[in-house]
Amino acid sequence: MGDKSPKSNQKKSTQKQSKVSSADQKKKQAVAAKSAASSKKK
């Protein structure tokens, strides 16, 4: 019953968002590392 309270719903949605954002950051870091490595070769 308590799962349907707005607070718990908000918690779930924020956890999903943080997971997505952390995955996004990892991707961006990987891209940045690749671009940095390629620019060093030049």
N, C-alpha and C positions, 0 to 999 in steps of 0.2 A: 504493500500500500504506500509506504513512504517514498518509493522510487518515483512516484508521479508528481512529487512536489517540485515547484519551479527551480528551487535551489539545486537539487540533484541533477535536473535536466541541464541547467547552466554549466555545472561542473563537467558533465559528459561532453557538452559541445566545446568547452574550452580545452579539454584534454585532447579531443580530436584535432582542434586547430593547432595546438602546440606540437602534436606529432607531425602534422603536415608541414608546419613551418620549419621544424628541425630537419626534416627530410629535404626541404627546399634549400636550407642553409648548407647542408652537406653537398648537395649538387652544385651550388654556387661556389663553394670552396674548392671542389674538384675541378671545376671549370677554371677558376682563378689560378689554381696550381698548374694546370696544363698550360694556360696562356703564359704564365710566368716562366715556365720551363722552356717554352718555344721562343719566347722573347730573349732568353739568355743565350740560346744557340746562335742567334743573329749577332 
